Amino acid sequence: MRSIWNGSISFGLVSIPVKLYSASESRKLDLDMLDRHDNARIRYKRVNEDTGKEVEWKDIVKGFKRDDEDYVVLEKEDFENANLKKSKTIDIEEFVEEDEVAEVLYKKPYFLEPQKEGGKSYNLLRDALKKTGKLGVATFVMRQKEHLSLVGVYDKALVLHVIRFAEEIRETKDIKLPKAKVAKKEVDMAISLIDQYTTKFDPDKYKDVYNDQLMKIIESKSTGKKPKPQKFRDEPTEAKDLMAKLKASLDKKKKSKAS
């Protein structure tokens, strides 16, 4: 793995030199875009709007357009100097309970690896977080953007979760929510069903089967076979059928546990 950020993580006056690695990877199939007529690859080019000529990456800079339509060009050092400390330090400002953070805030996990001189202080923070069950709230700058993050423990490593700022979450008032009332006996039945399905979470049980199925279609088409069209129709449960469906689900689960 190649580190994507080098710096330090700090809490109080303790500073730990670390490297940041992506903790997740995409399993999406690598598909190219083609021209339907001859299967030729579609290519994107970075083109100068005025001349129409292609521009090399080394000649591309970022700029901010002012009200007078002129651009202020920003160089790499300008982004670093905007907040040099945050460009080099993941600064834990406070600690919170894990269950206080809404799942909707989570975006992407990263592993933190200590550099050789930071081994003991790394283990100190890891063990303290694990024992207290708390998460460190930190901010830092990566790729010219400030990130809000949570520092916790996964397996034997410190893991940093980049999370969304509150202003990035839309308000629920923007969606249409139903006003239908639910009876207590329906809620009680739903709770019983949830209890029956409750287990200890094991992520290894869940596999990404979509890519495997898509690969089977690709292999079938490569031999000239046309895959059979699949049909699926999931009927919504009407209000009058709710209790019957809940009871049937509960009975089905109880039978599967008994067998």
C-alpha positions as CSV (number, residue, x, y, z in Angstrom):
1,M,0.0,0.0,0.0
2,R,1.1,3.5,-0.7
3,S,0.5,6.2,1.9
4,I,-1.6,9.2,0.8
5,W,-0.8,11.6,3.6
6,N,2.2,12.0,6.0
7,G,2.1,14.0,9.1
8,S,1.3,13.6,12.8
9,I,-1.7,13.0,15.0
10,S,-1.8,14.8,18.3
11,F,-3.8,14.8,21.5
12,G,-2.9,17.2,24.3
13,L,0.8,17.7,24.0
14,V,1.4,14.2,22.7
15,S,2.4,14.1,19.0
16,I,2.6,10.8,17.0
17,P,4.2,10.8,13.5
18,V,1.9,8.7,11.2
19,K,1.2,7.8,7.6
20,L,-2.4,7.6,6.3
21,Y,-3.6,4.7,4.1
22,S,-7.0,4.2,2.5
23,A,-8.8,1.4,4.5
24,S,-11.3,0.6,1.8
25,E,-11.2,-0.4,-1.8
26,S,-13.8,-0.4,-4.6
27,R,-14.8,-3.8,-6.1
28,K,-16.5,-2.2,-9.0
29,L,-15.6,-3.8,-12.3
30,D,-13.3,-1.7,-14.5
31,L,-15.6,-1.0,-17.5
32,D,-14.5,1.2,-20.4
33,M,-16.9,3.5,-22.3
34,L,-17.1,2.5,-26.0
35,D,-18.7,3.8,-29.2
36,R,-21.6,1.5,-29.8
37,H,-21.0,1.5,-33.6
38,D,-17.4,0.1,-33.6
39,N,-16.5,-0.6,-29.9
40,A,-13.7,2.1,-30.0
41,R,-12.7,3.6,-26.7
42,I,-14.1,6.9,-25.6
43,R,-11.3,9.3,-24.4
44,Y,-11.6,12.5,-22.4
45,K,-9.2,15.3,-23.0
46,R,-8.4,18.5,-21.0
47,V,-8.9,21.2,-23.6
48,N,-8.2,24.9,-23.5
49,E,-11.5,26.6,-23.8
50,D,-10.1,29.4,-26.0
51,T,-7.7,27.6,-28.3
52,G,-9.3,24.2,-28.4
53,K,-5.9,22.6,-27.8
54,E,-5.2,19.8,-25.3
55,V,-3.4,20.9,-22.1
56,E,-0.9,18.7,-20.2
57,W,-1.4,18.0,-16.5
58,K,1.8,19.9,-15.6
59,D,0.4,23.1,-17.1
60,I,-2.9,23.0,-15.3
61,V,-3.4,25.2,-12.2
62,K,-6.4,26.1,-10.1
63,G,-7.9,29.6,-9.9
64,F,-10.6,31.5,-8.2
65,K,-12.8,33.8,-10.3
66,R,-13.3,37.3,-8.8
67,D,-16.3,39.5,-9.3
68,D,-14.5,41.4,-12.0
69,E,-14.2,38.1,-13.9
70,D,-10.4,38.0,-13.4
71,Y,-8.8,34.8,-12.0
72,V,-6.5,34.6,-9.0
73,V,-4.2,31.6,-9.7
74,L,-3.3,29.4,-6.7
75,E,-0.1,27.4,-6.5
76,K,0.5,24.3,-4.3
77,E,2.3,26.3,-1.6
78,D,-0.8,28.6,-1.3
79,F,-3.0,25.7,-0.3
80,E,-0.4,24.5,2.3
81,N,0.1,28.0,3.7
82,A,-3.7,28.5,4.2
83,N,-3.2,26.5,7.4
84,L,0.2,24.8,7.5
85,K,-0.5,23.2,10.9
86,K,-3.7,21.5,9.6
87,S,-1.9,20.4,6.5
88,K,0.6,18.5,8.7
89,T,-1.3,17.5,11.8
90,I,-4.5,15.5,12.7
91,D,-5.3,17.5,15.8
92,I,-7.7,15.7,18.2
93,E,-9.6,18.4,19.9
94,E,-12.0,16.4,22.1
95,F,-13.3,12.9,22.7
96,V,-16.9,11.6,22.3
97,E,-18.9,8.4,22.9
98,E,-19.2,6.3,19.7
99,D,-23.0,6.1,19.8
100,E,-23.3,9.9,19.9
101,V,-22.3,10.1,16.2
102,A,-25.0,9.6,13.6
103,E,-24.2,7.0,10.9
104,V,-25.2,9.5,8.2
105,L,-22.1,11.5,9.0
106,Y,-19.6,8.8,8.1
107,K,-17.8,9.0,4.7
108,K,-14.6,7.0,4.4
109,P,-12.1,5.2,6.6
110,Y,-8.3,5.4,6.6
111,F,-5.7,3.4,8.5
112,L,-3.1,5.2,10.5
113,E,0.4,3.7,10.7
114,P,3.0,5.0,13.1
115,Q,6.3,6.0,11.7
116,K,9.2,4.3,13.5
117,E,9.8,6.9,16.2
118,G,6.1,7.0,17.2
119,G,5.4,3.4,18.1
120,K,4.9,3.7,21.8
121,S,2.7,6.8,21.7
122,Y,0.7,5.2,18.9
123,N,0.0,2.2,21.1
124,L,-0.8,4.4,24.0
125,L,-3.5,6.3,22.1
126,R,-4.9,3.0,20.6
127,D,-5.1,1.2,23.9
128,A,-6.7,4.2,25.7
129,L,-9.3,4.6,23.0
130,K,-10.1,0.9,23.1
131,K,-10.4,0.8,26.8
132,T,-12.7,3.9,27.1
133,G,-14.7,3.1,23.9
134,K,-14.4,6.7,22.9
135,L,-13.6,8.4,19.6
136,G,-11.3,11.4,19.1
137,V,-12.7,14.3,17.1
138,A,-10.1,15.9,14.8
139,T,-9.7,18.2,11.9
140,F,-7.0,18.2,9.3
141,V,-6.3,19.2,5.7
142,M,-5.8,16.7,2.9
143,R,-5.9,17.3,-0.9
144,Q,-6.6,21.0,-0.4
145,K,-9.7,20.4,1.7
146,E,-10.4,20.5,5.4
147,H,-11.8,17.3,6.8
148,L,-13.7,16.6,10.0
149,S,-12.8,13.2,11.3
150,L,-13.1,10.6,14.1
151,V,-10.2,8.6,15.4
152,G,-10.9,5.1,16.8
153,V,-9.7,1.6,16.8
154,Y,-10.2,-1.2,14.3
155,D,-8.6,-4.6,15.1
156,K,-5.1,-3.5,16.3
157,A,-4.9,-0.3,14.3
158,L,-5.9,3.2,14.7
159,V,-8.5,4.1,12.1
160,L,-9.5,7.6,11.0
161,H,-13.1,8.1,9.7
162,V,-13.6,11.2,7.6
163,I,-17.1,12.4,8.4
164,R,-19.3,15.1,7.0
165,F,-19.6,18.5,8.5
166,A,-23.2,19.3,9.8
167,E,-23.8,21.8,7.0
168,E,-23.2,19.0,4.4
169,I,-26.3,17.1,5.6
170,R,-29.6,18.1,4.1
171,E,-32.6,18.6,6.4
172,T,-35.3,16.0,6.5
173,K,-38.0,18.7,6.0
174,D,-37.0,18.6,2.3
175,I,-38.5,15.1,1.9
176,K,-42.1,14.1,2.1
177,L,-42.7,11.9,5.1
178,P,-45.9,10.0,5.7
179,K,-48.3,11.0,8.5
180,A,-50.0,7.6,8.9
181,K,-50.4,6.5,12.5
182,V,-49.1,3.1,13.6
183,A,-50.9,1.0,16.2
184,K,-49.1,-0.1,19.4
185,K,-49.7,-3.8,18.6
186,E,-48.1,-3.3,15.2
187,V,-45.0,-1.8,16.7
188,D,-44.8,-4.6,19.3
189,M,-45.0,-7.2,16.5
190,A,-42.3,-5.4,14.5
191,I,-40.1,-5.3,17.6
192,S,-40.6,-9.0,18.1
193,L,-39.6,-9.6,14.5
194,I,-36.5,-7.4,14.9
195,D,-35.6,-9.3,18.1
196,Q,-35.8,-12.6,16.2
197,Y,-33.5,-11.3,13.5
198,T,-31.0,-9.7,15.9
199,T,-27.5,-11.3,15.8
200,K,-23.9,-10.2,16.5
201,F,-22.7,-8.2,13.5
202,D,-20.2,-10.2,11.3
203,P,-19.2,-8.3,8.1
204,D,-17.6,-11.5,6.7
205,K,-21.1,-12.9,6.2
206,Y,-21.9,-10.3,3.6
207,K,-20.4,-10.6,0.1
208,D,-20.6,-8.3,-2.9
209,V,-22.5,-10.7,-5.2
210,Y,-23.5,-8.1,-7.8
211,N,-20.0,-8.0,-9.4
212,D,-19.8,-11.8,-9.5
213,Q,-23.2,-12.0,-11.2
214,L,-22.2,-9.3,-13.6
215,M,-19.0,-11.2,-14.4
216,K,-21.0,-14.3,-15.2
217,I,-23.1,-12.3,-17.7
218,I,-19.8,-10.9,-19.3
219,E,-18.4,-14.4,-19.6
220,S,-21.7,-15.7,-21.1
221,K,-21.8,-12.9,-23.7
222,S,-18.2,-13.5,-24.6
223,T,-19.1,-17.0,-25.8
224,G,-22.0,-15.5,-27.9
225,K,-24.8,-16.6,-25.5
226,K,-27.5,-14.1,-24.7
227,P,-28.4,-14.0,-21.0
228,K,-32.0,-14.6,-20.1
229,P,-33.8,-11.5,-19.0
230,Q,-34.6,-11.6,-15.3
231,K,-37.9,-10.5,-13.8
232,F,-38.5,-9.1,-10.3
233,R,-41.6,-7.4,-8.9
234,D,-41.8,-6.5,-5.2
235,E,-45.3,-5.5,-4.2
236,P,-45.6,-2.9,-1.5
237,T,-47.4,-4.1,1.7
238,E,-50.7,-2.4,2.1
239,A,-51.7,-1.0,5.5
240,K,-54.5,-3.6,5.9
241,D,-52.1,-6.4,5.4
242,L,-49.4,-5.2,7.7
243,M,-50.2,-7.3,10.8
244,A,-50.7,-10.5,8.7
245,K,-47.3,-9.9,7.0
246,L,-45.6,-9.3,10.3
247,K,-47.1,-12.4,11.9
248,A,-46.1,-14.5,8.8
249,S,-42.6,-13.2,8.9
250,L,-42.3,-14.0,12.6
251,D,-43.6,-17.5,12.1
252,K,-41.2,-18.1,9.2
253,K,-38.2,-17.0,11.3
254,K,-39.2,-19.1,14.3
255,K,-39.5,-22.2,12.0
256,S,-36.1,-21.6,10.4
257,K,-34.5,-21.3,13.9
258,A,-36.2,-24.5,15.0
259,S,-35.1,-26.5,11.9
